[in-house]
């Protein structure tokens, strides 16, 4: 059998030869262990002088039967005889390796020429149909779904190798593991050989969850399908906060609207100033809420006391600041000047606020009655609720949450209640964002939770979004409490909760692995009498939030075609079941960490392949639990009707000067002199004579008008001109007689006298 290279196909190609039957694998007990022996049947002898070689594959893994001290012998073992592998024409050896198809000391595997030809044909079909993929990392579900669709995997080695011959393609095959069966080991070797045959082919599908230098090389091919966009600013806390500041431009009723807690990027000085103003105003509203709720409980001794340290002026200060805010919102500050509030006044107010709300302090006995104070507070809160969009989630403790701008899995996050805690991170190199903490979330059995919702962006222009109908809830292992700021109470990430043990006092209805699927949550909502909230409020609200966030981020997204990406959005629910978007994560965790994710993650990855692979070829293909929630409508491009241009006009000729004779030139000069002479010596005509020569139009006298008469002076001059036969128009001028110079004899005498005096 001879082997040659195919220059047309770009990979190593075996020529046709007589087939070699597969080996029959026989297991035989031995004192040294289990020996796998291959039985050889009807092997055709091949002429070595013609340089025909058989490519080792089928399967004879061999454990040497010699003692451990002796050197092992490798080769195809038969019941009839055992040949030295160096003398066997079925195997090829190199100077560096004893064999190109065995793992030293353990196993030997051979590949028949028919099997190699079959692998080559399989590879040709895959390259023709553009079904070559590369996956970096594990991702067994993605790999299984692609192989199920007759795709071939090209393994991306850590170090690139060039295989120049058939021996190189079949040499140094991976080692067989102890737990690996013979069939699985054969399949692994076949995949390795196919991958080496595909070394000169570019892949058609590239899956990787890490951004590195290799991505730039793969992005050079615009027809390659990739699972990551090059830039996703909205996937960071800092970028999402900046992009959603302009989200109101994309609000559309029933289509796109987002609820996002107030967030400020501390890396920008103006954002920090906005945060300070927001923090102060929220403290004023929080104090009014505390006063109203405490008064409604019915015990006035919880408000004021003889031992109290906070004056009544603190409450009045909060009322005044809220009224100033209302005046600005109503634009009443245009006609009047707002009072100036100094920083030391704010510092004093915040100190008293902490004493009352956080340290359970008391007011000094009020000068006026509590009833009047409560009436003022209640009316102010009722009015300010209309102009404070996030009034329902703020609570009264004014708690904020600090997050690193580009970290995930709950790292570096902690809660703060003082401005001084925020000032500590201002000078750090890492940018932080400060976000208003939802103090009044919806809790289940006194435990905080959030919702992880998957969605896929398959195209940026036009924007196309697919959302997964299944989601899951992540619970905290501790009971919700705003007095304790520990991360185990407030961060529901699995990476955080797996570090702590669940509280024993927690309700037994909650799962031990701290996760629910959405079906269990819907059952709970029906149990509390709110079964319609999922379909009417929660799920549509998450759809609109994702759509609005993507529309606000569309201008900054990578517009590369044949690119998609799967994201995980985190939502929290307020007490009225309104979903609030917290963050968007790229490369969401799809590991089988709990019983819930073990069921949802494989199904989600299978459905992703249905959307990005099956849907591209068949518009009616099944997309699993993914549904298209938004597709942007772009104006249709006008049809191209061809070029129909024309140029119209006349040709412009250059004027040619005629050559004049010298006599004509002299005659024209003489004529011009005569005209000038006649013009200068023209007799002056009086006004009465001009009127006789040039009769002017009659004007109708105006009897009632006594003011000045406005006439066109230029027009009057034109009518008064005399057109001579010479062709020169001029204005006749009246002749004036020359006047003799008059002398002042008095001045002459004074001058002469002064000269005489100077002489003397």
Number of C-alpha atoms within 10 A of each C-alpha: 20 16 20 13 15 12 9 6 12 13 24 22 19 21 15 12 16 13 14 18 16 20 18 15 16 11 11 10 9 9 7 12 11 14 17 22 21 24 16 18 12 8 12 13 11 17 12 13 6 9 12 17 20 24 26 25 22 24 24 28 25 24 19 21 15 11 9 10 6 9 10 15 18 24 25 25 20 13 9 8 7 13 14 11 18 14 10 14 15 22 20 20 14 10 6 7 14 16 22 23 27 26 21 15 14 14 19 27 24 24 22 21 26 20 19 21 16 12 16 20 13 15 22 16 14 17 19 9 12 16 19 24 24 19 18 13 10 9 15 12 16 18 18 12 16 20 15 10 11 14 23 25 23 23 18 14 10 6 5 8 10 10 17 11 14 20 22 17 22 26 21 17 19 13 15 21 9 6 6 10 10 16 11 11 18 20 11 16 23 20 17 20 22 22 22 22 23 23 18 13 14 17 22 19 23 21 17 18 14 12 11 9 8 10 15 11 9 18 17 9 12 12 15 18 22 23 20 22 20 15 11 19 17 24 18 18 25 24 17 23 24 17 19 23 14 13 20 13 12 18 19 11 8 10 17 23 22 22 21 22 18 16 23 23 24 25 19 11 11 12 16 19 13 13 22 14 12 13 19 19 16 23 24 24 27 21 25 24 18 17 22 18 14 15 18 11 9 9 10 12 13 15 20 20 16 10 11 15 16 21 15 16 13 19 20 16 15 23 21 15 17 22 16 16 17 19 15 13 13 11 10 13 14 10 7 8 8 12 9 6 9 8 9 9 10 13 12 11 21 19 13 22 23 18 17 20 18 14 10 11 20 21 23 17 19 14 7 9 9 16 10 10 18 17 12 15 22 17 10 18 20 10 13 18 13 11 13 16 12 16 15 15 19 23 21 21 22 25 21 23 19 22 22 21 21 15 13 16 15 17 15 12 18 16 22 17 16 15 14 9 12 21 12 9 17 16 10 10 8 12 17 24 24 26 22 24 22 21 18 16 25 20 17 16 13 13 20 23 26 24 25 21 23 22 23 22 21 20 19 23 17 14 18 19 23 23 23 18 15 16 20 20 21 22 28 28 28 23 21 19 14 13 8 11 15 13 19 21 20 27 23 25 21 19 14 17 23 15 9 13 11 18 11 10 8 15 13 9 8 16 13 12 18 20 23 20 19 17 12 13 17 16 13 14 15 14 10 8 10 13 15 12 17 17 11 10 14 19 17 18 24 25 23 23 24 24 26 24 25 25 21 22 20 18 12 13 17 16 17 17 16 16 24 20 19 20 19 21 20 20 24 22 21 17 13 14 16 20 28 23 21 18 17 24 20 18 16 16 15 15 12 13 13 14 12 17 20 13 12 18 17 18 15 22 18 19 21 24 17 19 23 20 17 17 14 11 9 9 10 9 13 13 20 16 17 21 15 15 17 19 15 13 10 9 6 6 6 6 6 6 6 6 6 5 5 5 4 5 5 5 6 6 6 6 6 6 6 6 6 8 8 8 9 10 11 11 11 10 12 12 13 13 12 12 14 12 11 13 17 9 8 13 12 13 14 12 13 8 10 15 11 9 13 12 10 12 7 6 6 6 7 8 6 6 8 7 6 6 7 6 8 7 8 9 9 11 11 12 13 19 15 15 11 10 7 12 8 12 13 15 15 17 12 12 11 7 6 6 6 6 6 6 8 8 9 8 9 10 10 10 11 10 10 10 10 9 8 7 6 5
